[in-house]
């Protein structure tokens, strides 16, 4: 929840003062120190404060990273090919830490120390970033740049609030976040229930990351062919399948197909959502929009999902909770797919494959000065 409330403020500050690199470095370093401070005390009150402080400082790191990468890329559709390295590192790190935690006498302190050490070269690399937050480059190398005057922050938000496609997009990102909050917080609880160990969880994370690498590579092309709305519906459909796989498994290995699906789905979803949010952002508000998207998914959405999932788990157990949420997701997918189809038949703007980037830009332009996009 803190990410949802604080992230957009950090993004707005970076956009307003054009200090993306400075804020990125400061918040990255201070969030690392805040995480390390959790090792100083076992008091629940102190840990709550340390977690809150870490969330406040870490909230802008991911959206500012994404915004910086998007600004530096000439071909925006190649974002996924940059992001896949993060997915690969995540898989290797989580699988390795999962195995080491079960053996190391240091326990979780070891994970915190390793995290801090790995962030040192990360910060040094970020220091060499040459971020140009001027007029955006084309969505692809073959399409022209669309240059508009930068609206003020409040004016930019007003423009977006009147854009039905943008509102639908952020609403669906929130729903995906709720589904993620339910499944990511309780999938490994379910794995424990069927005899899973730290080693099994590490292997699961590695399988998940491996499934996402090729999807990140081809995400731009797939989004262009399928359309944003189709990608979002397919994302929710994959969550439905994963819910039922986890609820039905009787061995930790039975969850591996769901983990592979998780990696592939997240890769396509995150690449598509990042590119789209950057595209619809009014001039000079890319970091703000990406922070809002990150907050809707990882802040508000996952928080609501964790709360709903926790209440249901306490009432009916993990297995039935996963099955119930999967059923609700399935019904929602059918409704959304039908609505998008009806909207397309009625002439609504539904993202279609096969169109050039310049056509998408022209179709989505706003008379009031923002950068449009269609779902």
C-alpha positions in Angstrom: 0.0 0.0 0.0 2.9 2.4 0.8 4.2 1.8 -2.8 0.8 2.9 -4.2 0.7 6.1 -2.1 4.3 7.1 -2.3 5.6 5.9 -5.6 3.7 8.4 -7.8 4.9 11.3 -5.6 8.5 10.2 -6.2 7.8 9.9 -9.9 6.2 13.3 -10.0 9.1 14.9 -8.2 11.6 13.3 -10.7 9.5 14.5 -13.7 9.0 18.0 -12.3 12.6 18.7 -11.4 14.1 16.4 -14.1 16.2 14.6 -11.4 15.5 11.0 -12.4 19.1 9.8 -12.0 19.7 11.6 -8.7 16.4 10.4 -7.1 17.0 6.9 -8.4 20.5 6.6 -6.9 19.6 8.3 -3.6 16.5 6.1 -3.0 18.3 2.9 -4.1 21.2 3.5 -1.6 19.0 4.6 1.3 16.5 1.7 0.7 19.5 -0.7 1.0 20.5 0.8 4.3 16.9 0.7 5.5 16.8 -3.0 4.7 20.1 -3.7 6.5 18.7 -1.8 9.6 16.2 -4.7 10.0 19.0 -6.8 11.3 19.5 -4.5 14.3 16.5 -5.5 16.3 13.9 -8.3 16.7 11.3 -6.0 18.0 8.0 -6.2 16.0 7.5 -2.5 16.3 10.9 -1.7 15.1 10.6 -4.1 12.2 7.3 -2.6 11.2 9.0 0.9 11.1 12.0 -0.5 9.1 9.7 -2.2 6.6 7.7 1.0 6.2 10.8 3.1 5.7 12.2 0.6 3.2 8.9 0.7 1.3 8.9 4.5 1.1 12.5 4.7 -0.1 12.2 1.7 -2.5 8.9 2.7 -4.1 10.4 4.8 -7.0 13.4 2.5 -7.8 11.6 0.1 -10.3 9.5 2.8 -12.1 12.5 5.1 -12.4 14.6 2.3 -13.7 12.0 1.5 -16.3 11.5 5.1 -17.2 15.2 5.6 -17.7 15.5 2.5 -19.9 12.5 3.6 -22.0 14.0 7.0 -22.5 17.4 5.5 -23.5 15.9 3.0 -26.0 15.3 4.1 -29.5 13.1 1.2 -30.2 10.6 1.1 -27.3 9.4 -2.4 -28.2 12.9 -3.8 -27.3 12.3 -3.0 -23.7 11.6 -6.6 -22.9 15.0 -7.6 -24.3 16.5 -5.4 -21.6 14.2 -6.5 -18.8 14.8 -10.2 -19.4 18.3 -9.8 -17.7 16.5 -8.7 -14.5 14.3 -11.8 -14.8 17.3 -14.1 -15.3 19.1 -12.5 -12.4 16.0 -12.9 -10.2 15.8 -16.6 -11.0 19.4 -17.3 -10.3 19.5 -15.2 -7.1 16.2 -16.6 -5.6 17.1 -20.2 -6.4 20.6 -19.9 -5.0 19.4 -18.1 -1.9 16.7 -20.6 -1.3 19.2 -23.4 -1.2 21.7 -21.5 0.9 19.2 -20.5 3.5 18.4 -24.1 4.3 22.1 -24.7 5.0 23.6 -21.5 6.3 23.8 -20.9 10.1 23.3 -17.2 9.4 19.7 -17.8 8.3 18.0 -14.8 6.8 20.7 -12.4 7.8 22.8 -14.0 5.1 20.2 -13.0 2.5 20.2 -9.4 3.6 24.0 -9.1 3.5 24.3 -10.7 0.1 21.6 -8.3 -1.2 23.5 -5.3 0.0 26.8 -6.5 -1.5 25.1 -7.1 -4.9 23.6 -3.6 -4.9 27.1 -2.0 -4.7 28.0 -2.8 -8.4 24.4 -2.1 -9.3 24.6 1.5 -7.9 28.0 2.0 -9.7 26.5 1.0 -13.0 23.5 3.3 -12.5 25.9 6.2 -11.8 27.1 5.8 -15.4 23.6 6.1 -16.9 23.1 8.9 -19.4 19.5 9.7 -19.1 17.9 12.0 -21.6 14.4 13.0 -20.5 13.8 15.3 -23.4 11.2 14.7 -26.2 10.4 11.0 -26.6 11.9 8.9 -29.3 9.6 7.0 -31.7 7.9 3.7 -30.6 10.1 2.0 -33.2 13.0 3.1 -35.4 10.7 3.4 -38.4 8.1 5.7 -37.0 8.3 9.4 -36.7 8.7 11.2 -33.4 5.6 12.9 -32.1 6.5 16.1 -30.3 4.1 18.1 -28.2 4.3 20.7 -25.5 4.6 19.4 -22.0 1.4 19.8 -19.9 1.6 20.7 -16.3 1.3 17.8 -13.8 -2.3 18.4 -12.8 -3.2 19.0 -16.4 -1.6 15.8 -17.4 -3.6 13.9 -14.8 -6.8 15.6 -16.0 -6.1 14.5 -19.5 -5.5 10.9 -18.4 -8.6 10.8 -16.2 -10.7 11.5 -19.3 -9.1 8.8 -21.4 -11.3 5.7 -21.2 -8.5 3.4 -22.5 -6.1 4.6 -19.9 -8.6 4.1 -17.1 -9.4 0.6 -18.4 -5.7 -0.2 -18.6 -5.0 0.9 -15.0 -8.1 -0.9 -13.8 -6.9 -4.2 -15.4 -3.4 -3.7 -14.0 -5.1 -3.4 -10.5 -7.0 -6.7 -11.1 -3.9 -8.5 -12.2 -2.2 -7.1 -9.0 -5.0 -8.5 -6.8 -4.6 -11.9 -8.5 -0.9 -11.7 -8.0 -1.3 -10.8 -4.3 -3.5 -13.9 -3.7 -1.3 -16.3 -5.5 2.3 -15.1 -4.7 1.6 -14.9 -1.0 0.0 -18.3 -0.7 1.4 -20.5 -3.5 4.5 -21.4 -1.4 2.3 -21.8 1.6 0.5 -24.4 -0.4 3.8 -25.9 -1.5 4.8 -26.2 2.2 1.5 -28.0 2.9 2.4 -30.7 0.4 6.0 -31.2 1.7 7.9 -28.5 -0.1 11.3 -27.3 1.2 13.5 -24.2 0.6 15.2 -26.1 -2.1 11.9 -26.9 -3.9 11.0 -23.2 -3.7 14.4 -22.2 -5.1 13.9 -24.6 -8.0 10.4 -23.2 -8.6 11.8 -19.7 -8.8 14.4 -20.8 -11.3 11.8 -22.5 -13.5 9.7 -19.3 -13.3 12.5 -17.1 -14.4 13.5 -19.5 -17.2 10.0 -19.3 -18.5 10.1 -15.6 -18.6 13.4 -15.1 -20.5 12.2 -16.1 -24.0 8.9 -14.3 -23.5 10.6 -11.0 -22.6 12.6 -11.3 -25.8 9.6 -11.6 -28.0 7.2 -9.5 -25.9 7.3 -6.5 -28.2 6.4 -8.4 -31.3 3.7 -10.4 -29.5 2.1 -7.2 -28.1 2.1 -5.7 -31.5 0.3 -8.7 -33.0 -2.1 -9.4 -30.1 -2.9 -6.0 -28.8 -2.8 -4.7 -25.2 -6.3 -5.8 -24.3 -5.7 -9.4 -25.4 -2.4 -9.5 -23.4 -4.2 -8.4 -20.3 -7.0 -10.9 -20.7 -4.5 -13.7 -21.4 -2.6 -12.7 -18.2 -5.7 -13.1 -16.1 -6.6 -16.3 -17.8 -3.1 -17.7 -16.9 -3.7 -16.7 -13.3 -6.9 -18.8 -13.4 -5.0 -21.8 -14.6 -2.3 -21.3 -12.0 -4.8 -21.1 -9.1 -6.3 -24.5 -10.1 -2.8 -26.1 -10.5 -1.7 -25.0 -7.1 -5.0 -26.1 -5.5 -4.8 -29.5 -7.1 -1.1 -30.3 -6.5 -0.1 -33.1 -4.1 3.6 -32.7 -4.6 5.9 -29.7 -4.8 7.0 -30.7 -8.3 3.3 -30.5 -9.5 3.6 -26.7 -9.2 6.4 -26.4 -11.7 4.1 -26.0 -14.7 2.4 -23.1 -12.9 5.8 -21.6 -12.2 6.8 -21.8 -15.8 3.5 -20.2 -16.7 4.1 -17.5 -14.1 7.4 -16.5 -15.7 6.0 -16.4 -19.2 2.9 -14.5 -18.3 4.6 -11.9 -16.1 7.2 -11.2 -18.9 4.5 -10.5 -21.5 2.3 -8.6 -19.1 5.1 -6.4 -17.6 6.7 -5.6 -20.9 3.4 -4.7 -22.5 2.2 -2.6 -19.5 5.5 -0.7 -19.3 5.6 0.1 -23.0 1.9 1.2 -23.0 2.1 3.3 -19.8 5.2 5.1 -21.3 3.3 5.7 -24.6 0.2 7.2 -23.1 2.1 9.4 -20.6 1.8 13.1 -21.3 5.2 14.8 -22.1 7.5 14.8 -19.1 5.3 12.4 -17.0 6.7 9.0 -17.9 8.2 8.3 -14.5 4.9 9.4 -12.9 2.8 7.1 -15.0 5.1 4.2 -14.5 5.1 4.8 -10.8 1.2 4.8 -10.8 1.2 1.5 -12.8 3.7 0.0 -10.4 1.6 1.2 -7.5 -1.6 -0.2 -8.9 0.0 -3.6 -9.5 2.6 -4.1 -6.7 1.2 -1.6 -4.2 -2.6 -1.4 -4.0 -3.4 -4.6 -6.1 -1.1 -7.0 -4.3 -2.0 -5.6 -0.9 -5.7 -6.1 -1.5 -5.0 -9.6 -2.9 -2.9 -10.5 0.2 -5.7 -9.3 2.5 -8.5 -11.0 0.6 -6.4 -14.2 0.3 -5.5 -14.2 3.9 -9.1 -13.8 5.0 -10.2 -16.6 2.8 -7.4 -18.8 3.8 -8.4 -18.4 7.4 -11.9 -19.3 6.6 -11.7 -22.2 4.1 -8.0 -23.1 4.0 -5.3 -22.5 1.4 -6.5 -25.1 -1.1 -10.1 -24.0 -1.3 -9.0 -20.3 -1.2 -7.0 -20.8 -4.4 -9.9 -22.6 -6.0 -12.4 -19.9 -5.1 -10.2 -17.0 -6.3 -9.4 -19.0 -9.5 -13.1 -19.4 -10.2 -13.7 -15.6 -9.7 -10.8 -14.9 -12.0 -12.2 -17.2 -14.6 -15.6 -15.5 -14.6 -13.9 -12.1 -14.8 -11.9 -13.2 -17.8 -15.0 -14.4 -19.7 -16.7 -11.1 -18.9 -13.8 -9.0 -20.0 -13.2 -11.0 -23.2 -16.8 -10.6 -24.1 -16.8 -6.9 -23.3 -13.7 -6.2 -25.4 -15.2 -8.2 -28.3 -18.5 -6.2 -28.0 -16.6 -3.0 -27.8 -14.6 -3.9 -30.9 -17.7 -4.9 -32.8 -19.3 -1.5 -31.9 -16.2 0.4 -33.2 -14.4 0.9 -29.9 -10.7 1.2 -29.8 -9.4 -2.2 -29.1 -5.7 -2.9 -29.7 -5.3 -4.8 -32.9 -2.3 -6.5 -34.4 -0.8 -5.7 -37.7 -0.9 -1.9 -37.6 2.1 0.3 -37.9 3.4 2.2 -34.9 2.7 5.6 -36.6 -0.9 4.6 -37.1 -1.3 3.7 -33.4 0.2 7.1 -32.4 -2.1 9.0 -34.7 -5.2 7.1 -33.6 -4.4 7.7 -30.0 -3.4 11.4 -30.1 -5.3 13.7 -27.8 -6.4 17.2 -28.8 -5.4 18.4 -25.4 -1.7 17.7 -25.7 -1.1 14.2 -24.1 0.2 11.1 -25.8 -2.6 8.7 -26.6 -2.8 5.0 -26.9 -5.4 2.4 -27.6 -6.2 -0.8 -25.8 
